[in-house]
């Protein structure tokens, strides 16, 4: 006579379902917050790249608009502060540019291009000693093979005359 195994298989199946459900519950949730954070990160990246393209194309107003959007989404991004500063320099707004460069430096002391931009802003504002100080900091921190190092040294030489 054969034994009825149905009850045993029902209990095993029920155990597997409960165990699988428990494991699924332990997986990180991909809920609305995770999706929203991913969407925000994509927009930051996209707007930043657009701003850089506009900056290189000398479309400073459009670049500034893109960097403002980036900063609205991530105010602690020093690269966006620096690029907004360069856009403002392109628009002949040296005082506003200075504020963006200083903001980038406050966020990250090692942000080299912020010191370079700050020196350019100070020069346009007529404050050559401050420009010299910012450019010295840039030249001190920049690696020997930095492509803007020679321009920085030339500016320092000119300002020290």
C-alpha positions, 0 to 999 in steps of 0.5 A: 500500500502506498503512503499519501504524500500530498500533505507533506508536499503541501507543507514543503511548498508552503515553506518554500513560498514563505521562505521566498517571500521573506527573501524578497522582503529583504531585497532593497526596495525600488520604490518611488524614492529610488526612482525619483533619485535616479531621475534627479541624477540623470537630469543633473548629468544631462543639464550639466553636459548641456551647460558645458556644451553651451559654455564652449559654444560661447552661448553664455546665457544658455549655459548659465540657465543650465548651470542654475538648474543643476544648482537647483537640483544639487547646490553642493556641486562645485563644478556647476558653481565654477562653470556658472562663474565662467559663463558669467565672465563670458557675459562680463558679469565679473562680480557675480562670477566672483561669487560663484568661484568663491562658492565653489572654493567654499565647497571644495578647497581643491577645485583648481579651476575655481582659483583660476576663474577667481583670478580672472574675475578679480582682474576684471574688477580691477583688484590685481593683488587679489587676482595675483593671490588667487592665481598663485594658489592655482599655480601652487596646486596645479600639476606641472602638466596642467594645460593652463599652468603656463597661462597662469604663470604668464598672468602672474608675471604680467601682474607682478610687473 
